[in-house]
Amino acid sequence: MTATQSRRRPTRDALGREWRAVTLSRLEVRRADEDAPIAFEGHAAVFNTPTRVRDWFGEYEEQVAAGAFRETIQVDDIRMLFNHNPDKPLARNTAGTLWLAEDDVGLLVRAEMLPTSYARDLAMALESGVVSQMSFGFTVIEDRWDVLDDGTERRTLLKVRLWEVSPVTFPAYPTTDAGLRAIDGAMVDALAGAVAARVIERLEADDGAVRARLEVLMRHHENRRRYHGLS
């Protein structure tokens, strides 16, 4: 395995943020009476576990290195939301209701969720296994790209800024259809820029198939712009 400067540009929103999802491990939910906070515990990220990431331009592996969250969980204002929805806040570290730490597994999340109606519904869904995954939003500060023996690219997140963690119903990346229905016009424009940059990079390798694929991507982007009322 060798280090390399990859030409790949992982998909980000207009603020440079990315999202990843994992299956919750060591999940625990505790409820008392209806007016009491709902205790939550689980891991939002697992260290050194390669997972397959797919964007519009192919697939690659990604893993999170131990220490990637060490600084951000000490200094940043981080929220816990339901389904990434800012209208459904569950806890916040600066409010003293969300605690984040790195342990030997990964990013440990502990929260005293507000006993709102949606938090109580979420607790039931978590207990039953209907909701079993968690996603985290972040900005990359430092990463490393390696090429495996079989030619697969692997990205290791070495240091990130964490924005929020969310139990999620569908762990969709922002580039999937499910995610695109929730993004704003700025995100669409950011994706357009990524597509344009990739077109320039791939023209040198134009073999007909490349051009056909890019044309499909551009048509898909134009359809999305119409969906968001930007065309």
N, CA, C and O of each residue as an XYZ file, in Angstrom:
924
protein
N       0.857     -1.191      0.000
C       0.000      0.000      0.000
C       0.887      1.233      0.000
O       1.805      1.339      0.813
N       0.620      2.168     -0.907
C       1.440      3.361     -1.029
C       0.585      4.609     -0.916
O      -0.582      4.613     -1.309
N       1.176      5.673     -0.372
C       0.470      6.943     -0.277
C       0.447      7.606     -1.642
O       1.368      7.439     -2.441
N      -0.606      8.353     -1.899
C      -0.729      9.021     -3.192
C      -1.507     10.306     -3.033
O      -2.266     10.460     -2.077
N      -1.330     11.221     -3.949
C      -2.136     12.431     -4.017
C      -3.293     12.149     -4.964
O      -3.141     12.265     -6.180
N      -4.438     11.783     -4.423
C      -5.578     11.411     -5.250
C      -6.178     12.637     -5.921
O      -6.205     13.725     -5.346
N      -6.660     12.446     -7.153
C      -7.367     13.516     -7.858
C      -8.852     13.508     -7.529
O      -9.600     14.367     -7.994
N      -9.271     12.552     -6.738
C     -10.680     12.446     -6.384
C     -11.085     13.609     -5.479
O     -10.311     14.047     -4.628
N     -12.311     14.100     -5.675
C     -12.859     15.168     -4.842
C     -14.140     14.654     -4.184
O     -15.203     14.703     -4.803
N     -14.065     14.164     -2.945
C     -15.281     13.680     -2.284
C     -16.349     14.760     -2.270
O     -16.047     15.946     -2.137
N     -17.599     14.341     -2.409
C     -18.700     15.294     -2.511
C     -18.930     16.004     -1.196
O     -19.063     15.374     -0.147
N     -18.977     17.332     -1.262
C     -19.212     18.166     -0.096
C     -20.344     19.137     -0.408
O     -20.688     19.359     -1.569
N     -20.918     19.713      0.651
C     -21.926     20.743      0.407
C     -21.236     22.087      0.238
O     -20.008     22.156      0.190
N     -22.017     23.150      0.147
C     -21.455     24.470     -0.130
C     -20.548     24.962      0.990
O     -19.723     25.848      0.767
N     -20.684     24.405      2.188
C     -19.845     24.785      3.321
C     -18.682     23.818      3.518
O     -17.960     23.905      4.511
N     -18.502     22.909      2.586
C     -17.398     21.968      2.675
C     -17.656     20.787      3.579
O     -16.714     20.081      3.939
N     -18.907     20.543      3.963
C     -19.223     19.465      4.888
C     -19.507     18.156      4.147
O     -19.986     18.148      3.014
N     -19.194     17.056      4.828
C     -19.503     15.725      4.338
C     -20.309     14.982      5.403
O     -20.339     15.384      6.566
N     -20.967     13.882      4.984
C     -21.726     13.053      5.918
C     -21.348     11.604      5.718
O     -21.124     11.155      4.593
N     -21.278     10.865      6.831
C     -21.058      9.431      6.776
C     -21.992      8.754      7.775
O     -22.424      9.365      8.752
N     -22.296      7.489      7.516
C     -23.235      6.765      8.362
C     -22.633      5.437      8.799
O     -21.862      4.817      8.066
N     -22.997      5.007     10.012
C     -22.556      3.726     10.540
C     -23.733      3.062     11.254
O     -24.688      3.729     11.652
N     -23.654      1.755     11.408
C     -24.630      1.048     12.223
C     -24.268      1.247     13.682
O     -23.111      1.079     14.069
N     -25.245      1.603     14.486
C     -24.990      1.882     15.893
C     -24.461      0.644     16.607
O     -24.992     -0.453     16.437
N     -23.414      0.828     17.405
C     -22.891     -0.259     18.227
C     -23.014      0.134     19.695
O     -22.971      1.315     20.041
N     -23.167     -0.861     20.544
C     -23.318     -0.649     21.990
C     -24.445      0.342     22.286
O     -24.333      1.189     23.172
N     -25.526      0.215     21.526
C     -26.643      1.134     21.694
C     -27.355      0.893     23.015
O     -27.622     -0.246     23.399
N     -27.657      1.986     23.698
C     -28.423      1.901     24.935
C     -29.352      3.108     25.024
O     -28.914      4.246     24.850
N     -30.608      2.866     25.289
C     -31.597      3.928     25.472
C     -32.323      3.660     26.783
O     -32.808      2.552     27.016
N     -32.398      4.679     27.639
C     -33.080      4.523     28.921
C     -34.098      5.634     29.082
O     -33.789      6.811     28.899
N     -35.312      5.248     29.425
C     -36.384      6.213     29.639
C     -36.929      6.066     31.049
O     -37.079      4.950     31.549
N     -37.227      7.194     31.695
C     -37.873      7.182     33.008
C     -39.317      7.635     32.804
O     -40.038      7.040     32.002
N     -39.747      8.663     33.506
C     -41.099      9.178     33.273
C     -41.092     10.121     32.075
O     -40.034     10.445     31.535
N     -42.266     10.552     31.672
C     -42.402     11.330     30.428
C     -41.695     12.671     30.487
O     -41.319     13.208     29.445
N     -41.503     13.225     31.673
C     -40.887     14.546     31.790
C     -39.374     14.475     31.973
O     -38.711     15.513     31.988
N     -38.818     13.281     32.111
C     -37.385     13.137     32.346
C     -36.636     13.046     31.033
O     -37.180     12.544     30.049
N     -35.383     13.524     30.993
C     -34.566     13.351     29.787
C     -34.416     11.874     29.441
O     -34.484     11.008     30.314
N     -34.212     11.600     28.154
C     -34.054     10.233     27.669
C     -32.565      9.984     27.447
O     -31.929     10.670     26.647
N     -32.016      9.008     28.152
C     -30.585      8.729     28.062
C     -30.279      7.922     26.804
O     -30.960      6.943     26.498
N     -29.263      8.339     26.092
C     -28.841      7.684     24.847
C     -27.349      7.434     24.913
O     -26.595      8.265     25.420
N     -26.917      6.279     24.395
C     -25.494      5.993     24.279
C     -25.250      5.105     23.067
O     -25.957      4.119     22.858
N     -24.269      5.451     22.286
C     -23.916      4.659     21.114
C     -22.673      5.220     20.457
O     -22.187      6.282     20.847
N     -22.157      4.519     19.467
C     -20.975      4.971     18.735
C     -21.393      5.512     17.368
O     -22.053      4.816     16.596
N     -21.014      6.737     17.076
C     -21.334      7.361     15.795
C     -20.284      7.074     14.738
O     -20.536      7.287     13.553
N     -19.118      6.598     15.134
C     -18.054      6.240     14.195
C     -17.223      5.138     14.828
O     -17.057      5.098     16.047
N     -16.705      4.246     14.000
C     -15.853      3.156     14.455
C     -14.484      3.329     13.799
O     -14.389      3.500     12.584
N     -13.441      3.284     14.597
C     -12.100      3.542     14.087
C     -11.555      2.375     13.260
O     -11.843      1.206     13.518
N     -10.758      2.742     12.258
C      -9.956      1.786     11.486
C     -10.788      0.628     10.922
O     -10.363     -0.527     10.916
N     -11.984      0.979     10.451
C     -12.871      0.001      9.832
C     -13.225      0.506      8.440
O     -14.132      1.327      8.302
N     -12.532      0.039      7.406
C     -12.795      0.547      6.055
C     -14.225      0.253      5.609
O     -14.731     -0.857      5.772
N     -14.851      1.261      5.050
C     -16.185      1.108      4.481
C     -16.168      1.655      3.060
O     -15.332      2.487      2.709
N     -17.094      1.179      2.260
C     -17.159      1.582      0.858
C     -17.989      2.848      0.731
O     -19.126      2.897      1.200
N     -17.432      3.865      0.106
C     -18.116      5.122     -0.149
C     -18.322      5.247     -1.648
O     -17.404      4.997     -2.429
N     -19.519      5.631     -2.049
C     -19.823      5.796     -3.468
C     -20.260      7.236     -3.716
O     -21.170      7.731     -3.051
N     -19.622      7.907     -4.660
C     -20.099      9.212     -5.094
C     -20.423      9.136     -6.585
O     -20.448      8.048     -7.161
N     -20.668     10.275     -7.205
C     -21.081     10.274     -8.609
C     -20.002      9.756     -9.549
O     -20.290      9.410    -10.695
N     -18.765      9.699     -9.074
C     -17.653      9.399     -9.961
C     -16.972      8.083     -9.622
O     -15.848      7.837    -10.059
N     -17.633      7.244     -8.856
C     -17.049      5.949     -8.563
C     -17.068      5.624     -7.084
O     -17.769      6.267     -6.302
N     -16.287      4.615     -6.704
C     -16.242      4.145     -5.335
C     -14.821      4.200     -4.798
O     -13.854      4.154     -5.558
N     -14.709      4.300     -3.492
C     -13.431      4.205     -2.812
C     -13.693      3.752     -1.383
O     -14.833      3.781     -0.919
N     -12.650      3.337     -0.689
C     -12.772      2.959      0.701
C     -12.435      4.142      1.595
O     -11.662      5.025      1.223
N     -13.029      4.140      2.775
C     -12.747      5.208      3.734
C     -12.741      4.637      5.139
O     -13.519      3.739      5.459
N     -11.857      5.165      5.976
C     -11.815      4.782      7.377
C     -11.460      6.006      8.216
O     -10.899      6.985      7.724
N     -11.807      5.915      9.501
C     -11.538      7.003     10.432
C     -10.421      6.565     11.366
O     -10.509      5.511     11.997
N      -9.381      7.365     11.453
C      -8.258      7.044     12.332
C      -8.568      7.479     13.758
O      -9.247      8.482     13.979
N      -8.064      6.716     14.722
C      -8.169      7.132     16.117
C      -7.505      8.492     16.272
O      -6.417      8.721     15.742
N      -8.151      9.384     16.989
C      -7.631     10.733     17.166
C      -8.240     11.759     16.239
O      -8.021     12.958     16.411
N      -9.017     11.299     15.242
C      -9.593     12.229     14.268
C     -10.534     13.227     14.919
O     -10.648     14.361     14.453
N     -11.216     12.822     16.002
C     -12.183     13.698     16.669
C     -11.628     14.340     17.936
O     -12.329     15.113     18.590
N     -10.394     14.036     18.291
C      -9.864     14.410     19.604
C      -9.979     15.906     19.893
O     -10.390     16.300     20.984
N      -9.619     16.728     18.925
C      -9.644     18.172     19.159
C     -11.050     18.747     19.032
O     -11.469     19.545     19.871
N     -11.776     18.354     18.002
C     -13.073     18.978     17.735
C     -14.065     18.777     18.874
O     -14.856     19.675     19.162
N     -14.038     17.610     19.529
C     -15.007     17.372     20.603
C     -14.674     18.170     21.856
O     -15.480     18.252     22.784
N     -13.482     18.756     21.877
C     -13.102     19.600     23.011
C     -13.424     21.070     22.792
O     -13.635     21.806     23.756
N     -13.465     21.505     21.537
C     -13.538     22.949     21.284
C     -14.754     23.394     20.485
O     -15.082     24.581     20.500
N     -15.434     22.491     19.787
C     -16.504     22.916     18.885
C     -17.890     22.746     19.498
O     -18.096     21.951     20.415
N     -18.834     23.518     18.959
C     -20.240     23.489     19.353
C     -20.938     22.440     18.496
O     -21.133     22.651     17.299
N     -21.314     21.315     19.093
C     -21.811     20.159     18.343
C     -23.227     19.825     18.794
O     -23.526     19.828     19.989
N     -24.082     19.541     17.842
C     -25.468     19.186     18.132
C     -25.726     17.715     17.872
O     -25.016     17.062     17.107
N     -26.752     17.215     18.521
C     -27.331     15.925     18.172
C     -28.727     16.202     17.648
O     -29.556     16.795     18.338
N     -28.982     15.764     16.404
C     -30.251     16.008     15.731
C     -30.896     14.671     15.383
O     -30.264     13.621     15.504
N     -32.137     14.712     14.958
C     -32.796     13.527     14.419
C     -32.902     13.698     12.912
O     -33.511     14.648     12.420
N     -32.291     12.751     12.180
C     -32.304     12.783     10.719
C     -31.705     14.065     10.147
O     -32.169     14.564      9.121
N     -30.683     14.595     10.801
C     -29.990     15.806     10.347
C     -30.911     17.029     10.314
O     -30.563     18.048      9.719
N     -32.055     16.935     10.935
C     -33.053     18.005     10.848
C     -32.815     19.029     11.955
O     -32.968     18.694     13.130
N     -32.439     20.287     11.614
C     -32.212     21.296     12.651
C     -33.475     21.680     13.401
O     -33.407     22.303     14.461
N     -34.634     21.308     12.852
C     -35.888     21.555     13.562
C     -36.180     20.497     14.615
O     -37.162     20.600     15.351
N     -35.317     19.470     14.687
C     -35.521     18.410     15.675
C     -34.243     18.190     16.492
O     -33.615     17.135     16.406
N     -33.865     19.208     17.289
C     -32.667     19.058     18.132
C     -32.940     18.115     19.290
O     -34.026     18.111     19.869
N     -31.929     17.315     19.616
C     -32.050     16.362     20.713
C     -31.147     16.710     21.884
O     -31.523     16.526     23.042
N     -29.947     17.216     21.583
C     -28.993     17.547     22.637
C     -27.888     18.411     22.035
O     -27.773     18.548     20.817
N     -27.075     18.995     22.928
C     -26.000     19.884     22.472
C     -24.897     19.906     23.526
O     -25.175     20.019     24.720
N     -23.647     19.798     23.082
C     -22.576     19.712     24.067
C     -22.416     21.000     24.866
O     -22.114     20.951     26.058
N     -22.615     22.161     24.223
C     -22.456     23.424     24.948
C     -23.600     23.667     25.929
O     -23.504     24.533     26.798
N     -24.680     22.900     25.789
C     -25.796     23.003     26.735
C     -25.665     21.983     27.860
O     -26.507     21.933     28.757
N     -24.615     21.174     27.815
C     -24.397     20.192     28.865
C     -25.269     18.964     28.766
O     -25.447     18.253     29.755
N     -25.829     18.692     27.568
C     -26.698     17.529     27.405
C     -26.138     16.515     26.405
O     -26.763     15.486     26.149
N     -24.969     16.802     25.844
C     -24.331     15.908     24.879
C     -22.864     15.770     25.244
O     -22.164     16.764     25.438
N     -22.402     14.519     25.335
C     -21.013     14.241     25.681
C     -20.418     13.346     24.620
O     -21.001     12.325     24.257
N     -19.249     13.731     24.120
C     -18.573     12.980     23.071
C     -17.162     12.649     23.523
O     -16.482     13.482     24.122
N     -16.727     11.439     23.236
C     -15.385     11.021     23.631
C     -14.898      9.950     22.670
O     -15.697      9.225     22.075
N     -13.588      9.855     22.524
C     -12.988      8.756     21.783
C     -12.652      7.639     22.768
O     -12.012      7.881     23.792
N     -13.084      6.415     22.457
C     -12.676      5.266     23.256
C     -11.993      4.256     22.349
O     -11.603      4.597     21.232
N     -11.839      3.018     22.809
C     -11.114      2.039     22.005
C     -11.902      1.544     20.801
O     -11.357      0.839     19.951
N     -13.184      1.907     20.719
C     -14.028      1.508     19.582
C     -14.104      2.617     18.545
O     -13.880      2.375     17.359
N     -14.413      3.821     18.977
C     -14.593      4.934     18.044
C     -15.095      6.164     18.763
O     -14.653      6.478     19.867
N     -16.034      6.864     18.119
C     -16.597      8.086     18.681
C     -17.812      7.719     19.526
O     -18.864      7.360     18.997
N     -17.655      7.813     20.833
C     -18.727      7.477     21.761
C     -19.617      8.698     21.968
O     -19.129      9.796     22.236
N     -20.922      8.496     21.842
C     -21.899      9.565     22.009
C     -22.784      9.221     23.207
O     -23.392      8.152     23.256
N     -22.847     10.129     24.156
C     -23.786     10.017     25.271
C     -24.619     11.291     25.293
O     -24.092     12.392     25.133
N     -25.922     11.134     25.493
C     -26.800     12.307     25.487
C     -27.943     12.120     26.472
O     -28.381     11.004     26.752
N     -28.407     13.243     26.983
C     -29.660     13.307     27.722
C     -30.622     14.056     26.807
O     -30.692     15.285     26.829
N     -31.364     13.296     26.002
C     -32.214     13.901     24.984
C     -33.419     14.587     25.619
O     -34.004     14.090     26.582
N     -33.775     15.742     25.056
C     -34.979     16.429     25.508
C     -36.187     15.513     25.337
O     -36.307     14.852     24.306
N     -37.083     15.457     26.320
C     -38.226     14.532     26.225
C     -39.350     15.074     25.348
O     -40.511     15.112     25.755
N     -38.987     15.492     24.143
C     -39.990     15.967     23.195
C     -40.747     14.773     22.619
O     -40.352     13.624     22.821
N     -41.826     15.048     21.906
C     -42.596     13.959     21.319
C     -41.763     13.187     20.312
O     -41.846     11.960     20.261
N     -40.948     13.889     19.494
C     -40.151     13.181     18.497
C     -39.002     12.419     19.144
O     -38.575     11.393     18.615
N     -38.488     12.900     20.288
C     -37.445     12.154     20.989
C     -38.011     10.875     21.592
O     -37.348      9.838     21.582
N     -39.228     10.940     22.116
C     -39.860      9.732     22.660
C     -40.147      8.730     21.537
O     -39.969      7.525     21.711
N     -40.589      9.238     20.394
C     -40.803      8.351     19.246
C     -39.488      7.711     18.801
O     -39.438      6.522     18.487
N     -38.422      8.521     18.778
C     -37.110      8.012     18.391
C     -36.653      6.931     19.359
O     -36.119      5.905     18.937
N     -36.858      7.152     20.661
C     -36.443      6.163     21.658
C     -37.115      4.818     21.403
O     -36.475      3.771     21.505
N     -38.384      4.847     21.078
C     -39.102      3.606     20.778
C     -38.534      2.945     19.523
O     -38.373      1.725     19.472
N     -38.234      3.754     18.520
C     -37.688      3.214     17.268
C     -36.303      2.616     17.490
O     -35.971      1.589     16.898
N     -35.493      3.248     18.335
C     -34.162      2.730     18.640
C     -34.252      1.428     19.429
O     -33.535      0.471     19.139
N     -35.115      1.396     20.404
C     -35.271      0.198     21.230
C     -35.748     -0.993     20.407
O     -35.347     -2.128     20.662
N     -36.590     -0.739     19.437
C     -37.151     -1.825     18.634
C     -36.242     -2.242     17.486
O     -36.456     -3.288     16.874
N     -35.226     -1.429     17.191
C     -34.349     -1.716     16.060
C     -34.836     -1.161     14.742
O     -34.195     -1.369     13.711
N     -35.975     -0.449     14.752
C     -36.465      0.178     13.524
C     -35.468      1.223     13.042
O     -35.225      1.334     11.840
N     -34.887      1.990     13.960
C     -33.772      2.895     13.668
C     -32.531      2.281     14.300
O     -32.505      2.027     15.504
N     -31.511      2.044     13.499
C     -30.323      1.359     14.017
C     -29.021      1.957     13.512
O     -27.952      1.386     13.725
N     -29.100      3.100     12.847
C     -27.893      3.699     12.289
C     -27.762      5.161     12.699
O     -28.728      5.823     13.080
N     -26.542      5.621     12.605
C     -26.235      6.991     13.007
C     -25.332      7.611     11.954
O     -24.512      6.922     11.347
N     -25.481      8.899     11.741
C     -24.693      9.619     10.753
C     -24.047     10.819     11.424
O     -24.590     11.371     12.380
N     -22.886     11.219     10.920
C     -22.236     12.398     11.474
C     -21.798     13.325     10.350
O     -21.326     12.880      9.303
N     -21.962     14.621     10.585
C     -21.568     15.640      9.622
C     -20.260     16.264     10.038
O     -20.070     16.585     11.212
N     -19.343     16.443      9.084
C     -17.999     16.885      9.440
C     -17.350     17.647      8.295
O     -17.802     17.584      7.152
N     -16.295     18.360      8.617
C     -15.418     18.988      7.636
C     -14.030     18.402      7.805
O     -13.529     18.311      8.926
N     -13.412     18.009      6.723
C     -12.080     17.410      6.791
C     -11.023     18.484      6.998
O     -10.979     19.481      6.278
N     -10.185     18.266      7.979
C      -9.033     19.136      8.192
C      -7.767     18.478      7.647
O      -6.916     19.140      7.053
N      -7.654     17.165      7.856
C      -6.484     16.434      7.352
C      -6.910     15.010      6.998
O      -7.588     14.346      7.783
N      -6.510     14.547      5.816
C      -6.761     13.172      5.436
C      -5.574     12.637      4.649
O      -4.664     13.382      4.288
N      -5.597     11.337      4.391
C      -4.529     10.683      3.632
C      -5.157      9.711      2.654
O      -6.108      9.005      2.990
N      -4.617      9.678      1.431
C      -5.087      8.743      0.410
C      -3.998      7.713      0.154
O      -2.829      8.060     -0.013
N      -4.389      6.446      0.124
C      -3.477      5.358     -0.198
C      -4.060      4.538     -1.339
O      -5.273      4.512     -1.545
N      -3.184      3.871     -2.073
C      -3.601      2.956     -3.126
C      -3.281      1.539     -2.669
O      -2.123      1.211     -2.411
N      -4.314      0.697     -2.570
C      -4.125     -0.677     -2.147
C      -3.529     -1.505     -3.270
O      -3.435     -1.050     -4.410
N      -3.127     -2.724     -2.939
C      -2.479     -3.584     -3.924
C      -3.378     -3.881     -5.120
O      -2.892     -4.091     -6.231
N      -4.705     -3.898     -4.887
C      -5.629     -4.183     -5.992
C      -6.038     -2.925     -6.752
O      -6.906     -2.983     -7.623
N      -5.416     -1.780     -6.425
C      -5.705     -0.533     -7.114
C      -6.792      0.299     -6.466
O      -7.045      1.421     -6.903
N      -7.449     -0.227     -5.424
C      -8.486      0.520     -4.730
C      -7.888      1.706     -3.982
O      -6.852      1.584     -3.330
N      -8.546      2.841     -4.083
C      -8.131      4.002     -3.311
C      -8.751      3.935     -1.918
O      -9.933      3.621     -1.776
N      -7.962      4.228     -0.902
C      -8.463      4.264      0.466
C      -8.142      5.617      1.091
O      -6.997      6.070      1.085
N      -9.164      6.236      1.619
C      -9.024      7.522      2.292
C      -9.085      7.307      3.796
O      -9.978      6.620      4.293
N      -8.139      7.890      4.523
C      -8.138      7.830      5.978
C      -8.345      9.233      6.522
O      -7.563     10.139      6.236
N      -9.404      9.410      7.309
C      -9.669     10.692      7.941
C      -8.799     10.805      9.179
O      -8.953     10.036     10.127
N      -7.888     11.760      9.169
C      -6.931     11.921     10.257
C      -7.364     12.978     11.266
O      -7.099     12.854     12.462
N      -8.036     14.023     10.772
C      -8.486     15.090     11.668
C      -9.686     15.769     11.022
O      -9.627     16.175      9.861
N     -10.775     15.892     11.778
C     -11.988     16.488     11.231
C     -12.553     17.495     12.225
O     -12.212     17.492     13.408
N     -13.424     18.354     11.711
C     -14.263     19.197     12.553
C     -15.663     18.613     12.517
O     -16.254     18.458     11.449
N     -16.186     18.291     13.685
C     -17.498     17.668     13.781
C     -18.563     18.740     13.962
O     -18.425     19.632     14.798
N     -19.645     18.641     13.154
C     -20.752     19.587     13.230
C     -21.930     19.013     14.005
O     -22.488     19.673     14.881
N     -22.298     17.794     13.681
C     -23.459     17.194     14.338
C     -23.435     15.689     14.188
O     -22.779     15.136     13.305
N     -24.173     15.039     15.081
C     -24.396     13.604     15.004
C     -25.908     13.384     14.998
O     -26.650     14.111     15.657
N     -26.357     12.373     14.249
C     -27.797     12.168     14.086
C     -28.139     10.689     13.996
O     -27.584      9.988     13.150
N     -29.040     10.191     14.846
C     -29.685      8.917     14.515
C     -30.509      9.141     13.247
O     -31.198     10.152     13.115
N     -30.430      8.184     12.315
C     -31.076      8.403     11.022
C     -31.912      7.205     10.606
O     -31.581      6.058     10.907
N     -33.005      7.496      9.908
C     -33.855      6.455      9.354
C     -33.224      5.860      8.105
O     -33.145      4.640      7.959
N     -32.771      6.735      7.197
C     -32.067      6.330      5.993
C     -30.702      7.004      6.009
O     -30.628      8.232      5.965
N     -29.621      6.233      6.071
C     -28.296      6.845      6.110
C     -27.828      7.252      4.724
O     -26.796      6.778      4.249
N     -28.587      8.135      4.071
C     -28.273      8.518      2.695
C     -27.175      9.574      2.673
O     -27.176     10.502      3.482
N     -26.249      9.426      1.749
C     -25.269     10.469      1.519
C     -25.942     11.600      0.752
O     -26.954     11.369      0.091
N     -25.408     12.816      0.824
C     -26.041     13.931      0.125
C     -26.143     13.751     -1.377
O     -26.929     14.454     -2.011
N     -25.382     12.840     -1.979
C     -25.424     12.666     -3.425
C     -26.495     11.690     -3.875
O     -26.711     11.550     -5.078
N     -27.176     11.009     -2.962
C     -28.223     10.092     -3.369
C     -29.524     10.849     -3.576
O     -29.657     11.997     -3.151
N     -30.486     10.201     -4.231
C     -31.772     10.843     -4.458
C     -32.429     11.254     -3.151
O     -32.960     12.359     -3.043
N     -32.397     10.367     -2.151
C     -33.036     10.690     -0.874
C     -32.413     11.927     -0.257
O     -33.116     12.773      0.295
N     -31.081     12.034     -0.348
C     -30.431     13.193      0.218
C     -30.691     14.449     -0.586
O     -30.843     15.530     -0.016
N     -30.745     14.321     -1.910
C     -30.920     15.498     -2.747
C     -32.267     16.171     -2.538
O     -32.394     17.374     -2.765
N     -33.266     15.425     -2.112
C     -34.562     16.049     -1.872
C     -34.510     17.033     -0.713
O     -35.377     17.898     -0.590
N     -33.490     16.904      0.139
C     -33.429     17.746      1.334
C     -32.402     18.858      1.226
O     -32.306     19.682      2.135
N     -31.618     18.912      0.130
C     -30.568     19.899      0.067
C     -31.063     21.179     -0.583
O     -32.099     21.191     -1.249
N     -30.311     22.263     -0.384
C     -30.747     23.557     -0.894
C     -30.040     23.894     -2.205
O     -29.219     23.122     -2.699
N     -30.368     25.035     -2.745
C     -29.810     25.438     -4.021
C     -28.313     25.582     -4.008
O     -27.652     25.313     -5.011
N     -27.760     26.007     -2.872
C     -26.310     26.160     -2.772
C     -25.615     24.821     -2.945
O     -24.553     24.734     -3.563
N     -26.218     23.787     -2.397
C     -25.647     22.451     -2.546
C     -25.661     22.027     -4.002
O     -24.689     21.454     -4.495
N     -26.763     22.307     -4.697
C     -26.859     21.948     -6.108
C     -25.776     22.660     -6.907
O     -25.138     22.051     -7.766
N     -25.561     23.947     -6.631
C     -24.522     24.679     -7.337
C     -23.136     24.125     -7.034
O     -22.275     24.078     -7.913
N     -22.921     23.701     -5.776
C     -21.638     23.111     -5.421
C     -21.404     21.818     -6.187
O     -20.291     21.556     -6.643
N     -22.447     21.011     -6.331
C     -22.333     19.784     -7.098
C     -22.068     20.078     -8.573
O     -21.340     19.345     -9.242
N     -22.667     21.154     -9.067
C     -22.418     21.536    -10.455
C     -20.947     21.862    -10.666
O     -20.361     21.489    -11.682
N     -20.355     22.558     -9.703
C     -18.933     22.875     -9.800
C     -18.076     21.623     -9.806
O     -17.090     21.540    -10.539
N     -18.456     20.641     -8.982
C     -17.710     19.386     -8.927
C     -17.803     18.646    -10.257
O     -16.817     18.092    -10.742
N     -19.006     18.646    -10.842
C     -19.186     17.989    -12.132
C     -18.328     18.670    -13.197
O     -17.673     17.997    -13.993
N     -18.332     19.997    -13.211
C     -17.544     20.728    -14.207
C     -16.057     20.426    -14.068
O     -15.361     20.233    -15.065
N     -15.572     20.384    -12.821
C     -14.159     20.096    -12.595
C     -13.808     18.696    -13.081
O     -12.747     18.469    -13.663
N     -14.729     17.756    -12.828
C     -14.460     16.384    -13.246
C     -14.465     16.256    -14.763
O     -13.696     15.474    -15.323
N     -15.328     17.021    -15.433
C     -15.350     17.012    -16.894
C     -13.985     17.405    -17.438
O     -13.452     16.756    -18.338
N     -13.427     18.467    -16.884
C     -12.123     18.948    -17.356
C     -11.058     17.882    -17.137
O     -10.220     17.652    -18.009
N     -11.087     17.220    -15.960
C     -10.084     16.206    -15.650
C     -10.172     15.002    -16.589
O      -9.150     14.419    -16.952
N     -11.396     14.631    -16.981
C     -11.573     13.393    -17.720
C     -11.532     13.552    -19.234
O     -11.532     12.553    -19.953
N     -11.497     14.781    -19.732
C     -11.487     14.974    -21.186
C     -10.272     14.326    -21.832
O     -10.344     13.834    -22.958
N      -9.141     14.329    -21.103
C      -7.939     13.742    -21.673
C      -8.113     12.253    -21.934
O      -7.472     11.689    -22.821
N      -8.982     11.622    -21.157
C      -9.177     10.178    -21.290
C     -10.448      9.850    -22.062
O     -10.968      8.738    -21.963
N     -10.941     10.794    -22.816
C     -12.216     10.609    -23.503
C     -12.141      9.434    -24.466
O     -11.365      9.446    -25.421
N     -12.962      8.412    -24.200
C     -13.002      7.253    -25.087
C     -14.424      6.967    -25.555
O     -14.724      5.851    -25.980
N     -15.292      7.952    -25.482
C     -16.677      7.746    -25.876
C     -17.530      7.355    -24.685
O     -18.557      7.980    -24.422
N     -17.107      6.311    -23.955
C     -17.856      5.871    -22.776
C     -17.811      6.942    -21.686
O     -18.806      7.197    -21.007
N     -16.643      7.562    -21.532
C     -16.502      8.631    -20.545
C     -17.434      9.782    -20.889
O     -18.142     10.294    -20.023
N     -17.434     10.187    -22.149
C     -18.286     11.293    -22.572
C     -19.763     10.961    -22.344
O     -20.528     11.817    -21.902
N     -20.162      9.736    -22.639
C     -21.555      9.343    -22.458
C     -21.954      9.404    -20.995
O     -23.058      9.839    -20.665
N     -21.053      8.966    -20.111
C     -21.368      8.987    -18.681
C     -21.497     10.410    -18.169
O     -22.388     10.718    -17.378
N     -20.597     11.279    -18.628
C     -20.646     12.674    -18.195
C     -21.923     13.353    -18.683
O     -22.501     14.177    -17.975
N     -22.354     13.011    -19.873
C     -23.594     13.583    -20.379
C     -24.779     13.164    -19.528
O     -25.682     13.964    -19.285
N     -24.786     11.913    -19.070
C     -25.852     11.448    -18.174
C     -25.818     12.231    -16.867
O     -26.862     12.641    -16.359
N     -24.615     12.440    -16.321
C     -24.484     13.189    -15.071
C     -24.988     14.612    -15.221
O     -25.667     15.134    -14.337
N     -24.658     15.234    -16.327
C     -25.077     16.617    -16.532
C     -26.588     16.708    -16.698
O     -27.206     17.652    -16.206
N     -27.190     15.741    -17.384
C     -28.648     15.736    -17.506
C     -29.302     15.547    -16.146
O     -30.311     16.180    -15.835
N     -28.705     14.650    -15.322
C     -29.231     14.419    -13.976
C     -29.147     15.711    -13.152
O     -30.082     16.056    -12.429
N     -28.021     16.416    -13.270
C     -27.853     17.675    -12.542
C     -28.884     18.706    -12.989
O     -29.459     19.406    -12.155
N     -29.125     18.807    -14.299
C     -30.092     19.779    -14.803
C     -31.497     19.443    -14.307
O     -32.271     20.346    -13.990
N     -31.831     18.162    -14.236
C     -33.135     17.770    -13.697
C     -33.264     18.180    -12.243
O     -34.332     18.609    -11.805
N     -32.175     18.047    -11.490
C     -32.196     18.435    -10.076
C     -32.351     19.959     -9.932
O     -33.048     20.432     -9.035
N     -31.710     20.707    -10.803
C     -31.858     22.168    -10.752
C     -33.318     22.550    -10.991
O     -33.851     23.438    -10.326
N     -33.964     21.867    -11.955
C     -35.378     22.152    -12.184
C     -36.196     21.785    -10.950
O     -37.127     22.505    -10.588
N     -35.855     20.665    -10.298
C     -36.582     20.237     -9.089
C     -36.511     21.299     -8.013
O     -37.487     21.527     -7.297
N     -35.361     21.953     -7.891
C     -35.190     22.984     -6.867
C     -35.551     24.383     -7.370
O     -35.315     25.370     -6.673
N     -36.112     24.475     -8.557
C     -36.540     25.761     -9.073
C     -35.411     26.689     -9.471
O     -35.559     27.910     -9.426
N     -34.267     26.105     -9.867
C     -33.098     26.931    -10.212
C     -32.923     27.047    -11.708
O     -31.991     27.713    -12.160
N     -33.785     26.422    -12.496
C     -33.656     26.508    -13.960
C     -34.971     27.021    -14.542
O     -35.090     27.172    -15.758
